[in-house]
Amino acid sequence: MRRLAAACLLLAAALDASANEEAVSAFAAGVGARDRSSGLAPAPAVTVYVVPEDRTFLLTDILVANHGQEVGPLYLADSQRTRCSVELLETMLMPNNDLFDGQFSTLQNAHVIFSSGIPFGPGEPVIATLAGGSRGVDVTITGKLLPAPRWSRGIRLPGGARADEAEHDAEHDAAPAPRP
């Protein structure tokens, strides 16, 4: 009977945890595409998704449709730093082939899966940038929205060493300076 009750509690906890998860997918077309009038200026970064304030986004999949045959790489970043890069040019080795000097490169539609996920915090954008692009790529990201971590402010109890020190410092600052 106790084992059944423990199993029910464990199942209820697992269902509660999965109820807080929400699947999310976002799409951006033409990432890295440059306007012909801009000349050699780099293509602007594209915000693919912005994480809601009370949630954390766990990125699990990136799919890149490389219709324009871009070389890449594609970078995904938040507002602080680059979180990952995806290579769009894949080198293929061909043994005993003198025509290609033993290897050649092919462009691919990249699909990258992160088993543990890449976290993006509350309010953070997911920004895609294609290095050296001209025609652009289409980017789809998929992941889970989870409740944001809650920071405990702690419990303050009156008294104790820190409270006594604070009172002493306040009294010392308020006391007039001694006269010579």
C-alpha positions as CSV (number, residue, x, y, z in Angstrom):
1,M,0.0,0.0,0.0
2,R,2.8,2.4,0.8
3,R,4.5,1.7,-2.5
4,L,1.3,2.5,-4.3
5,A,0.9,5.8,-2.4
6,A,4.6,6.7,-3.2
7,A,4.1,5.8,-6.9
8,C,1.0,8.0,-7.0
9,L,2.8,10.9,-5.4
10,L,5.7,10.6,-7.8
11,L,3.3,10.5,-10.8
12,A,1.4,13.5,-9.5
13,A,4.7,15.4,-9.1
14,A,5.8,14.5,-12.6
15,L,2.5,15.6,-14.1
16,D,2.7,18.9,-12.2
17,A,6.2,19.5,-13.5
18,S,5.2,18.7,-17.1
19,A,2.1,20.9,-16.8
20,N,4.4,23.9,-16.3
21,E,6.3,23.2,-19.5
22,E,5.0,24.7,-22.8
23,A,6.3,23.8,-26.2
24,V,7.4,26.9,-28.3
25,S,8.5,27.3,-31.9
26,A,9.6,30.4,-33.7
27,F,10.5,31.2,-37.3
28,A,12.5,33.9,-39.0
29,A,12.8,34.1,-42.8
30,G,15.8,35.7,-44.6
31,V,18.2,35.8,-41.7
32,G,21.5,37.2,-43.1
33,A,19.9,38.6,-46.3
34,R,21.4,41.9,-47.4
35,D,19.8,44.7,-49.3
36,R,21.6,45.2,-52.6
37,S,21.8,48.9,-52.0
38,S,23.7,48.4,-48.7
39,G,26.9,47.3,-50.6
40,L,29.2,45.3,-48.4
41,A,27.6,46.2,-45.1
42,P,26.9,43.2,-42.9
43,A,23.4,41.9,-42.7
44,P,21.5,42.9,-39.6
45,A,20.8,40.5,-36.8
46,V,17.3,39.2,-36.5
47,T,15.4,38.6,-33.3
48,V,13.7,35.3,-33.6
49,Y,12.0,35.1,-30.2
50,V,11.8,37.1,-27.0
51,V,11.4,35.1,-23.8
52,P,8.5,36.2,-21.6
53,E,9.5,37.9,-18.3
54,D,8.3,35.2,-16.0
55,R,9.6,32.2,-18.0
56,T,12.9,30.6,-19.1
57,F,13.3,29.3,-22.7
58,L,15.2,26.0,-23.1
59,L,16.3,25.8,-26.8
60,T,16.3,22.2,-28.0
61,D,16.2,22.3,-31.8
62,I,17.5,24.5,-34.6
63,L,16.5,23.9,-38.2
64,V,18.1,26.0,-41.0
65,A,16.6,26.0,-44.5
66,N,19.5,27.0,-46.6
67,H,17.7,27.8,-49.9
68,G,20.3,30.5,-50.8
69,Q,23.2,28.1,-50.5
70,E,24.9,30.3,-47.8
71,V,28.2,29.2,-46.3
72,G,27.6,30.5,-42.8
73,P,28.0,29.9,-39.9
74,L,24.8,30.9,-38.3
75,Y,25.1,32.3,-34.7
76,L,22.4,32.3,-32.0
77,A,22.9,34.8,-29.2
78,D,21.1,36.5,-26.3
79,S,21.7,40.1,-25.3
80,Q,25.0,39.3,-23.6
81,R,26.9,36.7,-25.7
82,T,26.8,34.1,-28.5
83,R,25.1,30.9,-27.2
84,C,25.8,28.6,-30.2
85,S,26.9,28.4,-33.8
86,V,25.7,26.2,-36.6
87,E,28.0,25.3,-39.5
88,L,26.2,25.3,-42.9
89,L,29.2,24.1,-44.9
90,E,30.0,20.4,-44.3
91,T,33.3,18.9,-45.5
92,M,32.9,15.4,-47.1
93,L,35.9,13.1,-47.3
94,M,36.3,11.0,-50.4
95,P,39.2,8.6,-50.2
96,N,41.0,7.6,-53.4
97,N,39.5,10.5,-55.4
98,D,42.0,12.6,-57.1
99,L,39.4,14.8,-58.8
100,F,38.5,16.6,-55.5
101,D,41.9,16.1,-53.8
102,G,40.3,13.6,-51.4
103,Q,37.6,16.0,-50.1
104,F,35.0,18.5,-51.1
105,S,32.4,20.6,-49.3
106,T,28.7,20.5,-49.5
107,L,26.1,22.9,-48.3
108,Q,23.4,21.5,-46.1
109,N,20.1,22.3,-44.4
110,A,21.3,22.0,-40.8
111,H,19.2,20.4,-38.1
112,V,20.8,20.6,-34.7
113,I,19.4,19.0,-31.5
114,F,20.5,19.8,-28.0
115,S,19.6,17.0,-25.6
116,S,20.0,19.1,-22.5
117,G,18.9,22.4,-24.1
118,I,20.4,25.9,-24.1
119,P,18.7,28.2,-21.6
120,F,17.7,31.8,-22.4
121,G,16.6,33.8,-19.3
122,P,13.5,35.8,-18.7
123,G,13.1,38.8,-21.0
124,E,16.1,37.8,-23.2
125,P,15.9,37.8,-27.0
126,V,17.0,34.9,-29.2
127,I,19.0,36.7,-31.9
128,A,20.1,35.0,-35.2
129,T,23.0,36.3,-37.2
130,L,24.4,34.8,-40.4
131,A,28.1,35.5,-41.0
132,G,29.0,36.5,-44.6
133,G,25.4,36.0,-45.9
134,S,23.9,37.6,-48.9
135,R,20.6,35.8,-49.8
136,G,19.8,34.6,-46.3
137,V,18.5,31.5,-44.6
138,D,15.2,30.5,-42.9
139,V,15.6,29.6,-39.2
140,T,13.2,27.7,-37.1
141,I,13.9,27.2,-33.4
142,T,12.0,24.9,-31.0
143,G,12.1,24.5,-27.3
144,K,10.3,24.6,-24.0
145,L,9.1,27.4,-21.8
146,L,9.6,26.7,-18.2
147,P,8.8,28.7,-15.1
148,A,11.6,31.2,-14.3
149,P,13.7,30.4,-11.2
150,R,12.4,32.2,-8.2
151,W,15.0,33.8,-6.0
152,S,14.3,33.6,-2.3
153,R,14.8,36.8,-0.5
154,G,15.5,34.9,2.6
155,I,14.0,35.3,6.0
156,R,15.2,38.0,8.3
157,L,14.9,37.4,12.0
158,P,15.4,40.3,14.4
159,G,18.5,40.1,16.5
160,G,21.6,38.1,15.6
161,A,25.1,39.4,14.9
162,R,24.2,41.2,11.6
163,A,21.3,43.1,13.2
164,D,23.5,44.2,16.2
165,E,26.3,45.3,13.8
166,A,23.8,47.4,11.8
167,E,22.4,49.1,14.9
168,H,25.9,49.8,16.1
169,D,26.9,51.3,12.7
170,A,23.8,53.5,12.7
171,E,24.5,54.7,16.2
172,H,28.1,55.4,15.4
173,D,27.3,57.3,12.2
174,A,24.7,59.4,14.1
175,A,27.0,60.3,17.0
176,P,28.7,63.7,16.8
177,A,32.4,63.7,16.2
178,P,34.5,64.3,19.4
179,R,35.9,67.8,19.8
180,P,39.7,68.3,20.4
